[in-house]
Amino acid sequence: MSFLSTKTNQIIRQSRLDWRMILGVSLALVLLSCSRSSSTVATATPAEPSPAPVPHTREANDVARFLAGLPGTPDSPFSQLEKQPAWAAHRRELDKAWSSIEAKTLPSMRAFQAQELTSAPIPDSLVLYPFSGPDALMLTVFFPRNPTYVMVALEPPGTLPTPKQLAGKNLNRTLQRVRETVSSELHRSFFITRQMDRQFRGQVSDGLFSPILQLLVRTNHTILGHRFVRIGEDGNIVARGVIPPGEIGNKGVEIEFQTDADQSIHKLYYFSINLSDAKLCENKGFLTYLGGLKGVTTYFKATSYMTHHADFSIIRDQVLAKSAAILQDDSGIPFHFFRDQPWRVQLYGDYVRPYGSFRWLEQADLKKAYAEPARKPLNFQIGYGFRRIPSNLLFASRTTPARKD
């Protein structure tokens, strides 16, 4: 990738091609690099929804409410477990944590969404959330009316625990660990990577399905049904079965849920995918899926600054090519990619420097942009350095149509 990246930079410096031509050259070089390292090269076949309706069952909603410390609906299979002192204590602790975020943080976030994120085409677009972890909370707070959400991260999708499985464990210890899995999100606004590595690979749960569900029901959603899915080599989402030999799994889960306030129906997909260039070059299915997207809204938060590095250039360039709008903190795409057409940029909050071990990734151009008077205030904390340094958000909207290769 280093030779190709150098060549792309030479082309950009020596030419006065418009932005779209430059991006086209860059993407072509990326795909050429993939073809050199793998015989599997993506084609831009339009991505399609899964082929059949999601089966509606109460199973996921029942599990979600129990783990989230919410009383079950009538005839819940968890009704007996809810009578145990361990669950009563679990409910009290989570009620306390959620009361705090509902009082101090979420009202300001919802006001920001209503003021800044309601213009077309945002509410009708698919929302893509790379490096998401299980963060369905911020996704649905900032984009509450979107019909489809796609979350992508490294952790496995996982399965649902049954009442029998939970009854056979030390319930007090199990529920304490469940609270720990969402503690960072509720107190800092993001999931900590090293904690997810421990918690969501068998210690607390076998994946992200459970915490995603907990965040959904705690923010007044009802889970209508779910299905285990994958992205096939043709780029389409299919029901998960036996994975053909030689194909990458791209395992995921599809969740259909309802917003209680207005009864609107939404779908959320979570896929376990390695987004590094080395792995994406081999992943024909996901590259083809991305190739079929157009006019999406993309969200980045607390990404460990992945797209600042050369070995995450493919997902960065695909987002730039396919997005109609991008909302991110400074850990998302570097600011210099938005300085020219086709992007119109609005900055919020304040930018000092990245927090802690990321401080070496300070962006001088972003700092200079924040010195301009056009920035707007941000009345809540979000992302790295929570309550220790000022928070920032960047909203970029496209001024020309997004590409569909």
N, C-alpha and C positions, 0 to 999 in steps of 0.2 A: 504493500500500500504506500510505502514512503516515496518510491519513484513516481507513482501515479499522482500522489498528492502534490509533489514538486512540479510535475508537468502541468497540472491544473492551475497552480499558482502562476506559472509562467504565462499561460494562456490569458489569465485574468489581467496580469500586469501589462501585457503587450497588446491587448485588444481593447476596442471600445464597443464590444458587443453589448447588447442590452442584457438585463438581468436574466431573462428567461433563457436566452441562448447560453449564458454562462452556466446556469444550473443544468441545462440539458447536457452540456459537455461534461460537467462534473458527474452527473448520474451515469452517463455512458461509460466514463472511465471506471466508476465503481463497479458497474456490471461487468466490464471487461476484466477487472481484477478478479471478480468472483468466478468468471468463466475460466480463468487461468488456474485458479486454485481448486475448482470443482467442475465436474461435467454437468452439474445441475444449474441451469440459469433460469431465472424467473421470467415469465411473460406476463404482460399486463392484462390478464383476463379479469373482467369485472367480478368483484366479490359478491356472493349471493348469501342471503340469509339461510339459516338451517331449513331443511326441506319440509318439516312438519311442525304443527303447533306444539308448544311445550306442554307436556301432560300436567294438569292441575291436580296437585295433591297437597295435603296439609303438613306433610312430614317436615319440610324445611322450615316452615313458619313455626311449628311447635318447638323444634330444636332451638331455633333462633331466639324465641322468647324466653325459653328456660335458661339458656346460657347468658342472655342479656339481662337477666334479673327482672323480667316482666311476667306478670301472671299469665298463665295459659288461657286460651279460649276454651269454651265449654267442651267437655269430653277430651281434654288434652291427655295424652298418654303419660305426661310428666306430673300429673296432679298429685300423685302420692309422694313423689320426690320433693315437690314444692312444700310439703308439710314438714320436712326435716329442718332442724335448726340451721344447718349449714347453708341451705338455700335462702332462708330468711335473712341470714347475715350477708349473704352474697347480694341479695336484693337491696339491702340497706346501703351497702358500700357503693354499689353502682348508681343507685338513686342519688347519693350524695355527689359522686363525681359528675354525673350528667347534669344535675341541678346547677353545678358551678359553671360548666361550659355553656349551658343554655342561658344563664344569666349574664355571663361576662364576655363571651366570645361570639357565639353563633348569631345573636341579634345584629352585631356590626357586620358580620360576614354576609348575612342575608340582605342587609341594607345596601352593601356594596354590590351584591349581585343585582338587586332591583334597579340600582342607579346606573351600573356600568356594563352589564352583561345581558341585556335583553334585546338588543337590536338584531335585525336579520343579518345573516342566516343562522345565528347562534342557536336559538331555541329549537330549530328543526334539524340540526345537524347531528351526525354521529360524533360522540366525544371520545377521543383517543387519549389514554392515560398511560404512557410508557413509564417504566420503573415505578409502578404504582404501589407495590405491596398490596395489602388488603384495604387501602384507603377509600372505601366507598363513602365515607363521611364527607370529606371535602368535595368529592366529585359531585354528589347530589346537592350539596349546599350551594355551590357555585353554578351548577347547571341542573336546576330542579325539574325542568320541563322537557328535557331532551328525550327522544324516544329510545335511543340506544347508546349504551356505554361499552367501551372495550378497554379493559385493564390488562396490562401486560407486565409480568415480572418473572423473576427466576424461581420463586417458591412453587412447589407442586400445588395443584388445585385442592387435593384432599377429598375426604368423604364426610358423611354426617355420622356423629355418634348416635347410638340408639339408647332408649331408656334402660334397656337391659345392661348395656355396656357401662353406662354411668352409674347404675345402681350397684354394680360389682366393684366399684372403686371407692377409695376414701373420698367421699364427696366434698368434705371440707377442703382438703388439699387440692382436689381437682378444680373446684370453683375458684379458689385463691389463684391458681395458675391461669385460669381463664381471665380473671380480672387483670392480671399482670400483662397479658397479651395486648390489651387495649389501653393500658395505663399511659404509655408514651403518647399515643394519639390524642388522648383526652387532655393531657397536661402539657404537651409540647407541640401538638398539631402534626406530628409525623411519627412513623414507625422507625425504630432504630434497626439498622441492617443486622448487626451482630446479634441482637435479641431475636429477630425473626429467624436467623439461622438456627438458633437453639429451639425456639418455641414451636415453629411450624414444620418441623421435619421429624415429628414423632414424640417429642417430649410433652407437649400440651395437646397439639392436634397434628394431623398428618398433612396439613395444607392450609390454604387461605379461605376455603369455602366457609368455615364456621365464623371467623371474625368478620368477613364481609357481611354475612347474614345478620350478625349481632348489630353492626353499625346501621344497617338498613332498618331493622325493626325499631331500634332506639330513636330513629329520626322519623317515626310515624309513617312507616311503610309496612305493607302486608305482603309476605312472600306467597305468590300464587302457585308456583311450581318451579321445577328445575329439571335439567337434563345434563348428563356428562357428554361433552362434545370434544371435537378436535378440528384442526384445520388440515384438510387433506392436501395432497401435493398439487391439486389443481387450484388451490386457493379458496375453496369453498368450505364453509362450516358444515360439518356432518356429525351425526350421532356417533359417539365413540364406540368402537368395537375392536376387533382384532386389527392391529396396525400392520399394513402390508410390509413385507420385508424390504429393507432399504429406505423406508420413509422415516422422517423425523416425526416424533409423536405429536408435538404441538397440542398437548392435552389441555383441556379447559373445562369449564362448567358454564352453562347458560342458566341464568336466573330470570324469571319473569316476576315482576312485583308491581304493586299498586300503591300509589300515593294516597294515603287515607284522606287528606284534605279535599282533593278534587276528583278522586277515583280514576285518575289517569293511569295508563298502563305503560310500563317501561320494560326493556330488556337490558340486562347487564351480562357481559361475557368477561370471564377471567381466563387468560391463557398463560401457561408457564412456558416462557420462551427466553433464550439467551440472546440479548440484543447486541452483542459485540459483533464487529465486522466479520471476524473469523467464523463465528457460528452462523450469522445470517447468510454469508456466502454459500453455505451448504443447505440453507433452509428454503428450498424452492417454494414450498407451500405458503409460508408466511410472507415472503417477498411478493408472491403473486397476489396474495390477499391485500397487501399494502398497495400494490399496483392498481387494484381495482377501486381504491377509495378516491373520493373527490370532495373537496369543500368541507372537510372535517374541522371540528374544533379540537385542538390539542391542549392538554394540560400537563405541566411539569411542576413538581415540588419535591424538594429534598432528595435530589437524584444522585447525590455524591458527585455531582458535576460530570457525569458520564459523557455528555455530548460536547464537553470541552476538550475531549481527548480524540486523537486521530483514529483510534481503533473503535470508535463509536460513530463514525462519519456516515454510515449508511442510514441508520435510523434518523440521524439529524437531517440529512438531505431529503429523505423521504417525507419527513414531517414538513419541512419547508416547501416541498413540491406539492403536497396534498392538502395542506391546511388552508382554510379560509380565515381562521383566527387562532391565535395562540395566547394562552394565559400561563405565566410562569413566574417563579422567583428567579434569582440570579443563578441558581444551580441548573437552570434549563439551557437553552441554546445561547451561546455567547452573543453579546449585544451587537457586535460588528456585522452579524448576518442580517440585522434588521435596519441598518442605517440608510439603505437605499431602497428604491422601488423594488418590489411592489408593496412595501409595508408602511402602514401608518401606525406609529407607536405612541402609546400613552404610558407614562411612568407613575407609580404610586408609592407613597412612603418615602423612605430614604435609604441610600446605599452607602455603607461605610467601607466594608470589605467582607469577604467570606469569613465565617466564624471558625475558630479552632484550627484543626489540621488542614483546612481548605484555604487558609488565608493567602497562600502563595498563588492562588488563582484569581487574585484581584484584577478587575477589569478597569483600566484607566479611562477608557472611552465611556463606559457606563457611569463612572464616577463624575466625569465631566458633564454628561447629559443630566445628571441629577442636580447639578448646579444651576441649571436653567429654570426659569420660573414656571414652565408649563407643567411641571409635575403636580400631582394631586395628593392630598393626604390619604393615609391608610389608617383606619381607626381600629385596627386589631393586629395582633402578633401572629406570625405564621413562618414556618420554615426553621432552618438552622439558626442558632443563636437566640432562640425564643426567650424574650424578655431580658436579653443581655446586650443585644445590639438592635438597632432599628430594623424593622422588616421592610421588604420591598416586593412589589409585583410589577410585571411588565405585561401590557396587553397589546398585542400586535394584530391588526386587521389588514387583510389583503385588499389592495386597491385594483388588482386585476384578477381575472378568474384563475382558480387553482388548476394545475395541470391534471390531465387524465391521460396517461400514456397508452 
